[in-house]
Amino acid sequence: MVSGSAIGWYGAQGDKPLTESSGFETDFAHQLCHEWEQLALKATKHGVPVAIVRTGVVIHPDGGMLGKLLTPFKMGVGGQLGDGKQIMSWISREDWVGAVIFIIEKHLANYADTQTTDDHSLETINDTPVLVYNLTAPNPVTNHTFTKTLGAWLHRPTFFTLPNFLLKLIFGEMSTLLIDGQKVVPQALQDAGYDFKQPTLKQALEEQKS
């Protein structure tokens, strides 16, 4: 079983690097993700191996945050979010799909051979393996860098700033991930040998397949 969670599990921790072994700050996002993950862990009572994937901001022009930002950026009124200093942990859609397939093939398909305890495991009531993965690219960026990279990709200026109140209006509770920022790194994926196809933001934008 692959259970989709989010990097919101770690709570807002600024520019502190966060791996699957890191602790958390208690806030709304953490509570929501924690309760969701606990429900998924119930599958282990029936001998079902579980992989919890904590996803960052998925980058693809078809939708999500990037899809909402394309129109204002193309019109030349795009800009950084808030003060632009917050860290954005992102992943391309291609790598998200690739990472999930990798997790299924490497750890879930042959789970009988992976019943070990490491820093990326959660404790369960039996020997059924539970592994946690951060689905983020290995190179998180500040929002300022994201803005300039997106503007260069679209050949548009990026002089404007979207204030926090407007972000909350557009994105709702998801805006906390954009305003507060998190520096989440994919330590478990890298340790397992996953090869990122689009490890940098420039690649993720230039090599997107619509």
C-alpha positions as CSV (number, residue, x, y, z in Angstrom):
1,M,0.0,0.0,0.0
2,V,1.3,3.5,-0.9
3,S,-0.3,6.1,1.2
4,G,-0.1,9.7,0.0
5,S,0.8,12.2,2.7
6,A,2.5,15.6,2.6
7,I,5.7,17.3,3.8
8,G,3.3,19.4,6.0
9,W,3.9,16.5,8.5
10,Y,7.1,18.3,9.6
11,G,5.3,21.6,10.3
12,A,6.9,25.0,9.7
13,Q,10.6,24.8,10.5
14,G,12.1,27.5,8.3
15,D,15.4,26.6,6.5
16,K,16.3,23.7,8.7
17,P,17.0,20.6,6.5
18,L,14.4,17.9,7.2
19,T,14.8,14.2,6.4
20,E,12.5,11.3,7.1
21,S,14.2,11.0,10.5
22,S,13.5,14.6,11.5
23,G,11.0,15.6,14.2
24,F,8.0,17.9,13.7
25,E,6.4,21.1,14.8
26,T,2.8,20.7,15.9
27,D,0.5,22.7,13.7
28,F,-2.6,22.1,11.6
29,A,-0.7,20.6,8.7
30,H,1.2,18.2,11.0
31,Q,-2.0,17.1,12.8
32,L,-3.8,16.4,9.5
33,C,-0.9,14.5,8.0
34,H,-0.3,12.5,11.2
35,E,-3.9,11.4,11.5
36,W,-4.0,10.4,7.9
37,E,-0.7,8.4,8.2
38,Q,-2.0,6.6,11.3
39,L,-5.0,5.4,9.4
40,A,-2.8,4.0,6.7
41,L,-0.7,2.1,9.3
42,K,-3.7,0.0,10.2
43,A,-3.1,-2.0,7.0
44,T,0.0,-3.5,8.7
45,K,-2.3,-5.4,11.1
46,H,-3.3,-7.5,8.1
47,G,0.2,-8.0,6.9
48,V,0.1,-5.3,4.2
49,P,3.4,-3.5,3.8
50,V,3.0,0.3,3.7
51,A,5.0,3.1,2.1
52,I,4.1,6.5,3.2
53,V,5.1,9.2,0.7
54,R,5.3,12.8,1.9
55,T,4.9,15.0,-1.2
56,G,6.2,18.5,-1.7
57,V,5.0,21.0,-4.3
58,V,4.5,19.0,-7.6
59,I,5.7,21.0,-10.6
60,H,3.9,20.6,-13.9
61,P,2.0,23.2,-16.0
62,D,-1.1,21.0,-16.2
63,G,-2.2,22.1,-12.7
64,G,-1.3,22.5,-9.1
65,M,0.6,25.6,-7.9
66,L,2.5,26.1,-11.3
67,G,-0.8,25.8,-13.2
68,K,-2.3,28.6,-11.2
69,L,0.8,30.8,-11.5
70,L,1.3,30.5,-15.3
71,T,-1.4,33.0,-16.3
72,P,-0.2,36.0,-14.2
73,F,3.4,35.2,-15.1
74,K,2.6,35.1,-18.8
75,M,0.8,38.4,-18.5
76,G,4.0,39.9,-16.9
77,V,2.5,40.4,-13.5
78,G,4.0,37.4,-11.8
79,G,6.3,37.8,-8.8
80,Q,7.6,36.3,-5.6
81,L,5.3,35.0,-2.8
82,G,5.6,37.1,0.3
83,D,9.2,38.1,1.1
84,G,10.5,35.3,-1.1
85,K,12.9,34.0,1.5
86,Q,10.9,30.9,2.3
87,I,12.2,27.5,1.1
88,M,10.2,25.7,-1.4
89,S,10.5,21.9,-1.5
90,W,9.3,20.8,-4.9
91,I,9.4,17.8,-7.2
92,S,8.6,17.4,-10.9
93,R,5.6,15.3,-11.8
94,E,7.8,12.9,-13.8
95,D,10.0,12.3,-10.8
96,W,7.0,11.9,-8.5
97,V,5.6,9.1,-10.7
98,G,9.1,7.6,-11.2
99,A,9.7,7.6,-7.4
100,V,6.4,5.9,-6.6
101,I,7.1,3.2,-9.2
102,F,10.6,2.8,-7.8
103,I,9.2,2.4,-4.2
104,I,6.7,-0.2,-5.3
105,E,9.2,-2.3,-7.3
106,K,12.1,-2.0,-4.8
107,H,10.4,-2.2,-1.4
108,L,6.7,-3.3,-1.6
109,A,6.8,-6.0,-4.3
110,N,9.5,-7.9,-2.4
111,Y,8.7,-6.8,1.1
112,A,9.6,-10.1,2.6
113,D,13.2,-9.2,2.0
114,T,13.0,-5.7,3.4
115,Q,11.9,-6.4,7.0
116,T,14.6,-4.3,8.5
117,T,14.6,-1.4,10.8
118,D,16.3,1.9,9.7
119,D,16.0,5.6,10.2
120,H,13.2,5.7,7.6
121,S,11.0,3.1,9.3
122,L,8.0,3.5,11.6
123,E,7.3,1.2,14.5
124,T,4.4,-1.2,14.0
125,I,2.9,-3.9,16.2
126,N,4.3,-6.7,14.0
127,D,7.1,-7.2,11.5
128,T,5.3,-5.8,8.5
129,P,7.5,-3.1,7.0
130,V,6.5,0.5,7.0
131,L,8.8,3.0,5.1
132,V,8.6,6.7,4.8
133,Y,9.8,8.7,1.8
134,N,10.0,12.4,1.2
135,L,8.9,13.0,-2.4
136,T,10.8,16.1,-3.0
137,A,13.7,17.0,-5.4
138,P,17.2,17.1,-3.9
139,N,17.6,20.8,-4.6
140,P,14.9,22.9,-2.8
141,V,15.0,26.6,-3.6
142,T,13.9,29.9,-2.1
143,N,10.7,31.3,-3.5
144,H,12.8,34.2,-4.9
145,T,14.9,31.8,-6.9
146,F,11.8,29.9,-8.0
147,T,10.2,33.2,-9.2
148,K,13.3,34.3,-11.2
149,T,13.7,30.8,-12.7
150,L,10.0,30.7,-13.8
151,G,10.2,34.2,-15.2
152,A,13.3,33.3,-17.2
153,W,11.6,30.2,-18.5
154,L,8.6,32.2,-19.7
155,H,10.7,35.2,-20.8
156,R,8.7,37.5,-18.6
157,P,9.6,40.1,-15.9
158,T,9.0,39.3,-12.3
159,F,8.8,42.6,-10.6
160,F,5.6,42.1,-8.6
161,T,5.0,40.5,-5.2
162,L,2.0,38.5,-4.2
163,P,1.2,39.5,-0.5
164,N,0.4,36.8,2.1
165,F,-3.3,37.8,2.3
166,L,-3.7,37.2,-1.4
167,L,-2.0,33.8,-1.2
168,K,-4.4,32.7,1.5
169,L,-7.3,33.8,-0.7
170,I,-6.1,31.9,-3.7
171,F,-4.7,28.7,-2.1
172,G,-6.5,28.5,1.2
173,E,-4.8,26.3,3.9
174,M,-2.3,25.1,1.3
175,S,-0.9,28.6,1.4
176,T,1.0,27.8,4.6
177,L,3.4,25.6,2.6
178,L,4.1,28.6,0.3
179,I,4.3,31.3,3.0
180,D,6.1,29.5,5.8
181,G,8.3,27.2,3.7
182,Q,10.1,23.9,4.4
183,K,13.5,22.6,3.4
184,V,12.6,18.9,3.0
185,V,15.1,16.6,1.3
186,P,14.6,13.1,-0.1
187,Q,17.1,11.2,2.0
188,A,15.4,7.9,1.9
189,L,15.0,7.9,-1.9
190,Q,18.7,8.8,-2.4
191,D,19.8,6.2,0.1
192,A,17.7,3.6,-1.8
193,G,19.4,4.6,-5.1
194,Y,16.6,6.5,-6.9
195,D,18.1,8.5,-9.8
196,F,16.3,11.8,-10.2
197,K,15.5,12.7,-13.8
198,Q,14.9,16.4,-13.1
199,P,16.9,17.2,-9.9
200,T,17.0,21.0,-10.6
201,L,14.2,23.4,-11.0
202,K,15.5,24.6,-14.4
203,Q,15.4,21.1,-15.7
204,A,11.9,20.5,-14.3
205,L,10.6,23.5,-16.1
206,E,12.5,23.1,-19.4
207,E,11.9,19.3,-19.7
208,Q,8.2,19.2,-18.8
209,K,6.0,17.0,-21.0
210,S,2.5,18.4,-21.4
